[in-house]
Amino acid sequence: MKVVLPGGTGQVGTILDRALTAAGHEVTVLTRRPVRAHDIGWDGATLGRWAAAIDGCDVVINLAGRSVSCRYTAENLRAMMDSRVDSARVVGEAIAAAARPPRVWLQMSTATVYAHRFDAAHDEATGVIGGSEAGVPDYWAYSVEIAKNWERAQAEAPTPGTRKVALRSAMVMSPDRGGVFDVLSRLARLGLGGPVAGGAQYVSWIHDEDFVRAVEFLIARGDLEGPVNLASPGPLPHRDFMRALRTAWSVPVGLPATRWMAELGAFALRSDTELLLKSRRVAPGRLRAAGFVFAYPEWERAAVSLVQRARLVRAASGRARESSSHAV
């Protein structure tokens, strides 16, 4: 199977590139900074020679978009919007112009499209789209607009021969350095992994192995199109999420943080508190109805699995550094 991954050099792209390549598929990554043999350069906004990779491929999985791990300034929010909408639009143009268009286009989206709520989980049929909640920062509504426009760019693309799926993904948990699990684990190991602002806000997540399996499932299922939630069926309050993560790391305590402490921490990390404070309670309604079975439906077991893999990564990294120092 020939797979093209626009924006495939980030955390999620790295996970998919690694897994699909290991499964024997031919993977091409579209990136602004091509360095590997299977990389092709593109700007994420205009048609170019890169479009030839899409003509004749089987699957496009568009992951392009500016990272959300930044301060939510007006400039950064605009960059998030433009990079997502422009890349989805131009991928649609490339598919529309292809003599042999791909049979399926999976477009990354986000569970952030749903409203901040604590009472009930959002599935695709009954979930409430956010943007009008009371008592939350005004700029949270812009994040919802980004998600809506991102999905609209895919939906409106004139690609009648290509099935389209919008991946409303929760946070993908993997032991890769720099990912969200790595950041949260660092806080937990430092004793800072307590509840933030009370910890009642829900965390939706998906284990990286289930994310890959869900993508493969959606590629194979020709009857599924439109928005699909990629999230485990076990979202849980932040306080419980972090407690399970501390347990997996054998850290007995985690200092709690107030909202203003979270603001200071986010500022120091050049990130934003929406990632911590918005209650994301998402249910994988369509996946489960279609028969998808999660290998890691509950966070406690998923956290143990990820910590075990992270320990192996750290051990291997330590051995490599030791070997390098001896060589010098």
Secondary structure, DSSP 4 states (H G I P E B T S, - for coil): -EEEEETTTSHHHHHHHHHHHHTT-EEEEEESS--STTEEE--SSS--TTHHHHTT-SEEEE--S--S-S---HHHHHHHHHHHHHHHHHHHHHHHH-SS--SEEEEE--GGGB---SSS-B-TTTPPB-S--SSS-TTHHHHHHHHHHHHHHHHTS--TTSEEEEEEE-EEE--STTSHHHHHHHHHHTT--S-BTTS-SEE-EEEHHHHHHHHHHHHH-TT--EEEEE--S--EEHHHHHHHHHHHTT------B-HHHHHHHHHHTT--THHHHS---B--HHHHHTT---S--SHHHHHHHHHHHHHHHHHHHHHHHHHHHHH-
